[in-house]
Amino acid sequence: MKPIVRSCLVLFFLTSYPLFALANFDFNANCLKAYQNIFELKLNTARQLIAAEKKVHPRNAIVPLLENYVDYFYLITTESKAEFERLESNKSGRLDQISSDDKNSPYYLYAQAEINLQWALIRSRYGAYFAAAREINKANGLLKDNQKKFPGFHLNLKGLGLINVVFGALPDGFMKSALSTLGVKGDVQAGLNQLDKLAENLPKSSYEPFYDEVVFYYAYILSDVAKSSQAYSKTMKYTARIPDSSLLKTYLQAYVCARNGKNEQAITILENRPKGSVYQSFAYLDYLLGVAKLNKLDLGAVSNFNQFLQGNKGDSYIKDAYLHQAWISLLKNDTGSYQNLTYRVKNVGATFAEKDKQAINEANGPMPNTELLKARLLYDGGYLAKALVILTDIQPNELKSVKDRTELAYRLGRVNDDLRKDDVALSHYQATINSGKGLKYYYAAKAAVLAGEIYEKRKDINKAKTYFNLAIAMKGHEFESSIENEAKQGLKRIGG
């Protein structure tokens, strides 16, 4: 959006809509400017604007909400548990300030819900599921109450939609049990519909300044929670109108491109991202660029992983960065360096992120077959034809382990599936299931889910159910909880 158009909309917003100047919940021009800087990841600028607002209007209860946004994005970009533990005590004071303010403002319940929800999302990254469940339950109740009191306050739907999707997609386990006990229920499709409606309609309303936030959450759940086939198209559509000066836009677009086989586009976006001291340090983007480059077998990606490891102040993705460097060494036929780097995978960094947990598994496993590794990387980058050439050249009888033969069948299935050669894919998925159903690796269970999805697409409900149930029946493998949840979501879709 052009700056002059955006400024005019902001001016209209502030002067024509009464919800922004009620009692001490004053979302004035200065607060709005701070809010916009937060969503461009210009956190220091936002802090300065918030500090100025506190001096002029010390009782403005929008301030603690904005301060919490700053902490939230600071913690997302640093991935530091130590910083999380240092900052989490800020929550109670902010809630106290807000809860003693104007109960007749739509921001009274909304701001409390937002703060609870933001801390729940951060807390769950570090395994504090019961505390996060309580905060989600609290946020859910506050937002529902606010929706009853202020049905025209569209921002309620942002949090309600997010909670709907996140809880609806949760695999069975402690977090879901805790939320169920507290009475929170979710519905993935209902939540997606709520957020899609908001993203579509906000630019046409007086709530336009909150558009970037809605798109941030919507893009996140499309890619990471719902794992939607529309994640790429919708994220690129809705982020298009966000200013290019937003580093958050870079992150959202690059992440969804990297996750959906748009590797060249991800590299271009990351290499042309806005830079400068005005932006919050975001080392993860160097890691993501390294992943994207290695997915095209560019071994120069080692420098991006080094940059990440040197600039990173947090705990996550360290193990996975070392694993990627180990793969680079292996592709260079340097097995000594490979061994040294896998030692680092095992001994450096934390295991809060799923990527790091899997990195440990792989470092403890057998050394990968280099041709299978190349095909895997190329597939992840969306280079399907190149991956298929490598896989086709591998002779199954030349592979020494059952694990490698199962992986070959699985990767042939994935590539042909994405090339829409369904019958060929199904044949390879069945071969994967046959050889891998007793192994600890995820290939067989995931192949069963993917076969179920092909039959679902064909409207062959009985076969789809058979394969989804087969995936659920497989136990003791990698990613068991998430794969089982995918199968259960499939059964739910087809009425199974």
Disulfide bonds with the S-S distance in Angstrom:
none
